[in-house]
Structure formats: structure tokens, C-alpha cells
Amino acid sequence: MTNHGFEYGGKRRIETGQLLWTPSPERLARSHLTRYLEFLKARGHTFENYEALWRWSVEDLEGFWQSIVEFCGVRFSRPPSRVLGRREMPGAEWFPGATLNYAQHALRHEREGEDALVYLSERRPLQRLSWPEFARQVRVLATRMRALGIAPGDRVVAYLPNTPEALIAMVATASIGAVWSSCGPDFGARGVLDRYSQLRPKLIFCVDGYSYGGKVFDRRAEIRDIIAQLPTLEHVVYLAYRDPDDLTPLTPRAIFWQDAVSGADPGREAFSFEQVPFTHPLWILFSSGTTGLPKPIIHCHGGITLEQLKLFHFHMDMHARQRMFFFTSTGWMMWNFLASSLLMDVVPVLYDGNPAWPTPDLLWKMADETGAHLFGASPTYQAILEKAGIVPKDRFALQNLETIVLAGSPVTAECQNWFYENVKRDLWAHSGSGGTDICSGLVGGVVNLPIYAGEIQARQLGVAAYAFNERAEPVVDEVGELVLTAPLPSMPVGFWGDDDGHRYRDSYFDTWPGVWRHGDFFRVNARGGCFVLGRSDATLNRHGVRIGTAEIYRSLLGVPEVEDSLIVNLDLPGGRFFMPLFVKLKGDVRLTEDIEARIRGQIRQEYSPRHVPDRIFPVSAIPYTLTGKKMEVPVRRILMGVPVEKAANRAAMANVDSLDYFVTYARTQTDYSLG
């Protein structure tokens, strides 16, 4: 292990590309990647380095993914006729004819005397749930759901915090072949309905409130509103979170959680997991575009099982019985990632609440007490720690901790180095980037490689990721569009309700036919190090939770003084953000403190506190293209310092002068933290 830096004005300064860490011989010897290379060598494949292995993995897709099935122990109840029936994108056909079940792969690790998960919340002390009890509740709940008439393909939705109940409900849903979707109770009713109304769900799991920062938020009005506006709902399973002793039914048809998981356990041998085709829907995640409703992205049993096993083996290097924590909510794909650690017999550590309450070091105390091997958070969380002066190594032993995973926004060299200075010297502190779209990573960590400051270590195995210039040419050491030139098993099988596939094709394949355009600016250097430089579209990504600008605009319809608006989110150094909202007000209305307060309140109530703008500015006009599209991406690029002639095509504008305000604003603005 090595760690380098130099002093600059009394503070350690780290240059991008500077060597921060190299794996020890012991770490290399026990890594899954080292074992995998030996596994491949025995089958006639020898690779001189990771780059060579990666190239093979994206060129011989059938050979690579078959090796994942064998190395990771994927079990098909009916074998496939081949690995890849059709290679073209969209429409690649993975493992045709195969059947399996995601939940069965998780519950195969059930045994006496071991924990399935560990959990903590603002309302409950640190506790453990054993494998036998976790599996019992899954089987009992799944059996109850079947008795209620929930069949394979039916949608089951959740309005739950990051607690054991959410994980039990998800695994039970998957075990019977129903389709899961979830979001956290901090979402307002409008944000939930924009998502779930598209799915026509049959059952909902919900809570009556949640706790954050020591305050309990009553959500009974929101959940009643949600239930009333989802006419296809037949069943409500209700968790009394706000007051566990309040047994007043939320609605006449509600079933209490404790009743749903009580009863006789059918037992491991008698319980039947629904065996579904490889592409059968497992869960639906929502990723917002810039127009219309959030996109309901369908992920499948086979694709997620293979992709998550690959991810945990080779890009997280997690081993059975190790404990893993990632700060997340049920509305972010990182919750699905955390839940999928069960596939590896890894113990997920769940936390529900404010990460800095009652003290800023709460999560480190939890990591210490649980013996976590992996700690995951966003760069924003690191900035909070640094500002609070928290030095975890001075307060906690963290004996088992060996991996830090940073996700949610671009990671700076200084952010990465903070963990070496303040947590541990011998630490694999890596970052990655992927997305809700594939429910995994595209680029990320490789424990056998060195860590260079500010760099993502490599492209992940099986991921044919490149930076494309405007001529669709892959470039090195140049910023381009992040694209995938070969399919992945965890690419969506489609969008719910998009029967002819046009919305799916328009989302990823409208720029270059047959090539997946991911929507990020991307650079890869000569040694394979990667840089994801923020969204190239206008999706709002705040603390890892993404919503579309269209959702904000719909919310502002409830503020009568607002005629039109435009919102962008700027990624700033150190994992910070600045999200200004520009509003065109009606007639001679002036932007007052009262109007600002109502705008913020409307967005907070209907969607999420994360998406309340940092500043609100009045403008005389919102820029549009000739085809009537708001020019969010050009405005975002202008505010990030791109010259206007490169950021926008004025010849394609309906109102050319409307850009002048933003050009002037960008020239005069010096500190986005102040606006």
C-alpha cells in the first residue's frame, strides 16, 4: 500500500492522476479477480493485465458471460439453448430458454446461526435479523400474497423506508414472480403517483410516517391520497411506523404488516419459487428524462442476477459473511444494489434516517459496531464530514473496514484522498458510475489495480464503454459521449407501457443506431482510467436521486404566478451542486419572498426536499428551440463556462435574445455556492 501527497499552504494537496494506493500482496492473493484469472487460465484463457481481460470480455460476449454463470454459481432451473441468441441493440436476446428466480439465489444461503442483515434507524437501536427468521418472513409473506391473488407479472409497489420490511417485501415479491417497485416516504404524493400510476399496481406496502433528523413526519394524508388515486389497487399492507401501537386501519382494506408475516412457515423444502424466463420482469426503477412522466425501466431476473454477481465479485470484491453498508433510500438504485448483496451471502447493513443525526459521526459509529467491510456514500456526505471536522480514525477502530465506495456524483482527487487522510491508509477507496438504466456500474473499481486520485479505475468487465466524438469515433484523452457498443444482460427489457418500444429506443438509441448513448460526458485515458463528467442531458441528479426537469415544471403549475420556468443542476468540485431555477412570472408580477416560499414548498411537498432549488431568479423569457423544446442543456453548458457559440445554436432558436441573460449571468457569477 502506498499513499502520496504534498503540503500546500498547510493543507495536503492532491493532483488528479497522483498515485494514492496500491493493493498489498495479501489483498491481491485473496481477490476474486485473482481466482477468476486462474479459473480462466485452466480453460485456456491467459491475460497479461486487466485491460486485456476487459477487451476479451467485451469482444467474446458469449465466452465471458458463460464464465460468469459458472464462476458465480448461477443456477438455471431450465438451461438456455445458448448464451446470446441475438446480439443487436436494442433487442439483444440473452440466455434464450433459461428459467430461474432471483430470490431463490438469495435465499439459498439460509442457515442457522448466521445473520441475514443488520439494521439501525432513528427509531430502532442496532439489531440483527437471522437468516432463518428473514427467510421465514419472506416465505410467509409470499404465501400470503399468493393467497391474495398476486400472480406472476402483477405489480407490487412500496412506499417504505430503508428497513428490513422493505427488503423482506421485495424478496417475497420476486419469489412469486411479481414485479417490484419502491420509493421512500419522503416523496410527495404527486411524485409517487407520477410513477406508480403508470404501473397499474395490485398491491402496495406502505408506512404512515418516517423519521428524519429526530422529527417524525406524518404521511397518512399522502398515502391515503396515493391509494385513492391508484384504482387498480386491491390490497394494502400497512406498517405502523409513526406509532407502532396505533392499530387503527389506514383504509378499510388494509392488512397490518405483523399479520401479513405471521402464520405457519411452509418451510424451505415445501416453498415453491416461481421459475421465470431470463427476461421476466424483476423490478421497475424510475429514471427521469427531461420531458413527460418518469421512465419506468424494467429490469429482469436473469440480467440482474448475473450483473450483480459480477459486480460484487470483481468490482466490489465482497466475500461471504462480510458486512456492507451504503447510505441510500428505497427510491435510489443503490438500495437495489445493497439488497442484492444477499446473492453473495454478504450481510447488508441498513440505516434509515439522517446520516448526521444526532451526531455527524453516526454512520462511522455504526460501521465500527457492525464490523462493516465496505462503506458506501456520496461525495456530498464526505463534504459534510469535512466541514464538521470529523476524523473517523481518531474516534473508531474500524478494524474490518477495507473498502470505500463513492457514488452519486463525480469524485474529486481531494474527496478521494480525504478517506486516506482521515479513515485509513490501507483502504481501497474507489469510485464508480453507472445508473438506474442498467442498475449497476459501467465504470468502477478493480481491487487488483492502483488507485489514482480523481480517476475511476477502469471500465467494468463485460461493459463496452467508450467516449464517442461527434463523428461516432471512440477517442482517448478527449471528452465525448459515454456510449456502449455491445449489449449487457442488465440493460432494460423495456419501459412499462411502451408496447412498441419507441420510448425506449428514443431514450438510448436515437443518436447512433445500434449504440447505447448513456447521457454522460466521459473521458478515458491511455491507461484505462475513466472520468464521468456529469450529465449531458438535463436530468436533475441530487445526492444520487434523479428526477426529470419535467417533474419540477409540472409541480410549478400549482403556483399561479409562474408562467414558465427552466431548471438546471450544476456539478461542482467536491461533490457539491448548485441548482438554480429561472422563472418567467405572469404579467407585471414581481418575485417576492412569499412567491419564492410557495415555489419551494410546492416542490418539497410534491416531490422531494432534495430537489428544492438553491436559488430562484426571475427572467423575462425562457429559451426555446424552433421545435418548442426548452434549451436546458445549452443553458447548463453556458452556466458551466462553455462559450455560447459552442453551447447553443442560435439559428435553431425561437427566441434568440432569451439566451443573453444566461450569458451575462455566467460571466458575472463567481461563486455558485452563493448564487
KALIN-V393916 format. One record per pair of residues at least 4 apart in sequence whose ideal C-beta (glycine too) atoms are under 6 Angstrom apart, sorted by the first residue. I is the first residue (numbers start at 1). J is the second residue. Records with the same first field share a line. If there is no record, write none. Layout:
I: J + J
//
This chain:
1: 21 + 24 + 426
2: 22
3: 20 + 420 + 425
4: 19
5: 12 + 14
8: 13
14: 18 + 413 + 414 + 417 + 453
16: 413 + 453 + 454
17: 452
18: 453
19: 450 + 452
20: 451 + 453
21: 451
22: 450
23: 27 + 28 + 447
28: 34 + 448
31: 317 + 447 + 448
32: 36 + 313 + 314 + 317
33: 314 + 448
36: 71
39: 71
40: 45
41: 46
47: 52 + 53
48: 52
50: 446 + 449
51: 528
54: 459
55: 59
56: 60
57: 64 + 461 + 462
58: 464 + 486
60: 64
61: 84
62: 83 + 84
64: 462
65: 83
66: 83
67: 71
68: 72 + 306 + 310
69: 74
72: 309
76: 98 + 100
77: 99 + 100 + 275
78: 99
80: 95 + 96 + 97 + 98
81: 96 + 97
85: 93 + 96
86: 92 + 93
87: 92
89: 487 + 514
92: 487
94: 278 + 489
95: 278 + 302
98: 278
99: 275 + 277
101: 273 + 275
102: 174 + 282 + 301 + 305
103: 171 + 174 + 175
104: 273
105: 305 + 343
106: 342 + 343
107: 135
109: 345
110: 131 + 135
111: 131
114: 131
115: 128 + 347
116: 129 + 131 + 134
117: 129 + 348
118: 128 + 349 + 370
119: 127 + 164 + 350
120: 126 + 351 + 366
121: 352 + 353
122: 211 + 353
123: 211
129: 133 + 134 + 164
136: 265
137: 141 + 168 + 261
138: 168 + 171 + 172
139: 265 + 266 + 271
140: 261 + 263 + 265
141: 172 + 260 + 261
142: 172 + 175 + 176
143: 266
144: 260
145: 150
146: 176
148: 235
150: 154 + 178 + 203
152: 177 + 274
154: 178 + 202
155: 179 + 199 + 201
156: 173 + 178 + 180 + 203
157: 181 + 196 + 201 + 204
158: 182 + 205
159: 185 + 206
160: 166 + 205 + 207 + 330
161: 185 + 210 + 352
162: 329 + 330 + 350 + 352
163: 352
164: 168
165: 239
166: 330
167: 339
169: 205
170: 180
173: 178 + 180
174: 282
175: 273
176: 274
177: 274 + 276
179: 281
180: 283
181: 284
182: 330
183: 187 + 331
184: 329 + 330 + 331
185: 207 + 210 + 219
187: 191 + 192 + 608
188: 605 + 606 + 607
189: 222 + 225 + 226
190: 606
191: 606 + 607
192: 196 + 226
193: 197 + 229
194: 293 + 294
195: 286 + 294
196: 201
198: 296 + 496 + 497
199: 496
200: 232
202: 234
203: 235
204: 233 + 236
205: 237
206: 223 + 238
207: 239 + 241
208: 220 + 241 + 242
209: 216 + 217 + 218 + 219 + 241 + 242
210: 217
211: 216 + 353
212: 354
213: 354 + 357
214: 357
216: 242
219: 223
227: 251
236: 251 + 253 + 254
237: 255 + 260
238: 250 + 254 + 256
239: 257
240: 244 + 246
249: 254
250: 254
255: 259 + 260
266: 270 + 271
276: 280 + 301
278: 302
279: 300 + 493
280: 300 + 301
281: 298
282: 299 + 300 + 301 + 304
283: 299
284: 296 + 298 + 496
285: 297 + 333 + 436
286: 294
287: 295 + 297 + 436 + 437 + 546
288: 294 + 539 + 546 + 547 + 548
289: 295 + 548
290: 538 + 548 + 549
291: 550
292: 550
295: 495
296: 495 + 496
297: 492
298: 492 + 493 + 494 + 496
299: 304 + 439
300: 493
303: 307 + 489 + 490
304: 308 + 490
306: 489
307: 440 + 489 + 490
308: 340 + 343
309: 343
310: 314
311: 315 + 440
312: 316 + 318 + 344
314: 461
315: 444 + 445 + 460
317: 447
318: 322 + 344 + 346
320: 345
322: 346 + 373
323: 347 + 349 + 370 + 371 + 372 + 373
324: 341 + 346 + 348 + 374
325: 349 + 367 + 372 + 375
326: 334 + 338 + 376
327: 355 + 377
328: 332 + 334 + 335
330: 335
332: 544 + 545
333: 436 + 439
336: 439
338: 348
341: 346 + 348
349: 370 + 372
355: 363
356: 360
360: 388 + 390
361: 365 + 390 + 395
364: 392 + 396
367: 372 + 375
368: 396 + 398
371: 400
373: 400 + 402
374: 403
375: 404
376: 405
377: 381
378: 408 + 543 + 544
379: 406 + 409 + 411 + 415 + 575
380: 543 + 575
382: 415 + 418
383: 574 + 575
385: 390
391: 422
392: 396 + 423
393: 423
403: 428
404: 419 + 427 + 429
406: 411 + 431
407: 432
408: 544
409: 571 + 575
410: 571
411: 415 + 416 + 431
412: 454 + 573 + 574
413: 453 + 454
415: 574 + 575
416: 429 + 453
417: 453
418: 422
419: 423 + 427 + 429
420: 425
428: 447
430: 445 + 457
431: 456
432: 441 + 444 + 456
433: 443 + 532
434: 438 + 440 + 441 + 442
438: 490 + 491
439: 490
440: 490
441: 460
442: 463 + 465
443: 456 + 459 + 530
444: 460
445: 457
446: 457 + 458
449: 457
452: 529
455: 529
456: 530
458: 528
459: 463 + 465
464: 484 + 485 + 486
465: 484
466: 474 + 483
467: 475 + 480 + 522 + 523 + 524
468: 472 + 480 + 481 + 483
469: 473 + 475 + 480
472: 512
475: 480
476: 526
477: 525
479: 521 + 523
481: 517
482: 518 + 520 + 522
483: 515 + 517
484: 516
485: 515
487: 491
494: 498 + 504
495: 503 + 504
498: 503 + 504
501: 505
505: 509
506: 510
508: 516 + 517
511: 517
519: 535 + 536 + 537
520: 532 + 536
521: 533 + 534 + 536
522: 532
523: 531
524: 530
525: 529
534: 571
535: 539
538: 549 + 632 + 633
539: 546 + 548
540: 547 + 569
541: 546
542: 610 + 611
543: 610
545: 610
547: 551 + 611
549: 567 + 632
551: 607
552: 567
555: 602 + 603 + 606
556: 562 + 565
558: 602
559: 598 + 599 + 602
561: 585 + 586 + 589 + 595
562: 583
563: 584 + 586
564: 584 + 622
565: 583
566: 582 + 622 + 630
567: 581
568: 632 + 635 + 636
569: 577 + 579
570: 578 + 639
572: 576 + 578
578: 614 + 672
579: 613 + 614
580: 615
581: 613 + 616
582: 617 + 619
583: 618
584: 619 + 622
585: 589
591: 595 + 618
596: 616
600: 612
601: 605
603: 607 + 611 + 612
604: 609 + 612
607: 611
615: 675
619: 661
621: 655 + 658
623: 631 + 658 + 659
624: 628 + 654
625: 629 + 652
626: 652 + 654
631: 635
634: 647 + 648
635: 662
637: 642 + 647
638: 644 + 647 + 662 + 666
639: 666
642: 646 + 647
644: 648 + 663
650: 656
659: 663
665: 669
//
